[in-house]
Amino acid sequence: MNVPGPQRPRSFTARRILALVVAVACGLYGAAATDHAAQARVTQLQEANAALTAQISQRAQEVTEAQSSPWLEDQARRLGYHLPGEKIYVLDPGAKSAPSSGGLNAAPPTFIPTPVPTPIPTPTPTPSPAPPLPSLVPASPTPVAVSPSPTP
């Protein structure tokens, strides 16, 4: 019978060293690939952030322009409105010559803003009164009739 003796320490064989080198290389490759993917995502998000920042500044400029009187007048004229007292000229492609008065006496549309309706407050419902609770009176002991005991 073979009796196992004390275990001798395992030596580093070429196969074990190769497996260790491959494991370390795989770990480093995985870390590098993860780092590369993270850097690509960071770059993508930075580009998107720059585009959104430019869009925000453009929209802020448009809002500033939209609050100016010339922009409002231009938009109103595009919709066919005019200032009171202005002479409006309308080109008629089918007409042969312009009228001698220099314009048409047509009633052009004018801008009259509609009032904003004020909300009508709805009445707040009031709770209905609760029915009265019965009053609790402590019960008094019922008198017990005591009969006289018979005397012998």
C-alpha positions in Angstrom: 0.0 0.0 0.0 1.1 3.5 -0.8 0.9 5.7 2.2 0.8 9.3 1.2 3.6 11.2 2.8 3.7 14.9 3.5 2.6 17.0 0.6 5.5 18.7 -1.0 5.0 22.3 -2.2 3.9 22.6 -5.7 6.5 24.1 -7.9 5.8 26.8 -10.4 5.6 25.0 -13.7 5.6 26.7 -17.1 2.0 25.8 -17.5 1.0 27.6 -14.3 3.1 30.6 -15.1 1.5 30.8 -18.6 -2.0 30.6 -17.1 -1.2 33.4 -14.6 0.2 35.6 -17.4 -2.9 35.0 -19.5 -5.2 35.8 -16.6 -3.4 39.1 -15.9 -3.5 40.0 -19.6 -7.2 39.3 -19.8 -7.8 41.4 -16.7 -5.8 44.3 -18.1 -7.5 44.0 -21.5 -11.0 44.1 -19.8 -10.1 47.1 -17.7 -8.7 48.9 -20.8 -11.8 48.1 -22.8 -14.1 49.3 -20.1 -12.0 52.5 -19.8 -12.2 53.1 -23.5 -16.0 52.6 -23.6 -16.4 55.0 -20.7 -14.2 57.6 -22.4 -16.2 57.3 -25.6 -19.4 57.8 -23.6 -18.0 60.9 -21.8 -16.9 62.4 -25.2 -20.4 61.8 -26.6 -22.1 63.4 -23.6 -19.8 66.4 -23.7 -20.6 66.9 -27.4 -24.3 66.6 -26.7 -24.0 69.1 -23.8 -22.2 71.6 -26.1 -25.0 71.3 -28.7 -27.7 71.8 -26.0 -25.8 74.8 -24.6 -25.7 76.4 -28.1 -29.4 75.7 -28.6 -30.2 77.3 -25.2 -28.3 80.5 -26.0 -30.0 80.6 -29.5 -33.5 80.2 -27.8 -32.7 82.9 -25.3 -31.7 85.3 -28.1 -35.0 84.5 -29.9 -37.0 85.2 -26.7 -35.2 88.5 -26.3 -36.0 89.4 -29.9 -39.6 88.3 -29.5 -40.1 90.7 -26.6 -39.1 93.8 -28.7 -41.6 96.0 -30.4 -40.2 95.7 -34.0 -40.5 91.9 -33.9 -44.1 92.2 -32.6 -45.0 94.7 -35.3 -43.4 92.5 -38.0 -45.4 89.5 -36.8 -48.7 91.5 -36.7 -48.0 92.8 -40.3 -47.5 89.2 -41.5 -50.9 88.4 -40.1 -52.4 91.3 -42.0 -52.7 93.9 -39.2 -51.7 97.5 -39.4 -51.3 100.5 -37.2 -54.2 103.0 -37.0 -53.9 105.8 -39.6 -51.6 103.8 -41.9 -52.4 103.7 -45.6 -52.5 100.1 -46.9 -51.7 99.2 -50.5 -53.1 96.0 -51.9 -51.7 94.6 -55.1 -54.3 93.1 -57.4 -52.6 90.8 -60.0 -55.7 90.9 -62.3 -56.0 94.7 -62.4 -54.7 96.6 -65.4 -53.9 99.9 -63.8 -53.7 101.4 -60.3 -56.6 103.5 -59.1 -56.1 107.3 -59.3 -56.6 107.8 -55.6 -53.4 105.8 -54.8 -55.1 103.1 -52.7 -58.2 101.2 -51.9 -60.6 102.3 -49.2 -61.0 98.8 -47.7 -61.4 98.2 -44.0 -58.3 96.1 -43.2 -58.3 94.0 -40.1 -57.3 95.6 -36.8 -55.9 93.9 -33.8 -58.2 93.9 -30.7 -57.0 91.6 -28.0 -59.6 89.4 -26.5 -59.8 89.7 -22.7 -58.5 86.8 -20.7 -61.4 85.3 -18.9 -61.1 85.3 -15.1 -61.7 82.0 -13.5 -64.9 81.8 -11.5 -64.1 80.3 -8.1 -66.2 77.3 -7.3 -67.8 77.3 -3.9 -66.0 75.3 -1.4 -68.2 72.5 -0.2 -69.1 72.7 3.5 -69.4 69.5 5.5 -73.0 68.6 6.4 -73.6 68.7 10.1 -73.1 65.4 11.8 -76.2 63.9 13.6 -76.0 64.5 17.3 -74.5 61.7 19.3 -76.7 60.2 22.0 -75.8 61.4 25.3 -74.4 58.7 27.5 -75.8 58.7 31.1 -74.4 56.2 33.5 -76.9 53.5 34.3 -78.2 53.6 37.8 -78.5 50.4 39.6 -82.0 49.0 39.4 -83.5 48.9 42.8 -84.0 45.4 44.0 -87.0 44.8 46.0 -86.0 43.4 49.4 -88.6 41.3 50.9 -88.7 41.0 54.6 -87.4 37.7 55.7 -90.0 35.6 57.5 -89.6 35.5 61.1 -90.2 32.1 62.8 
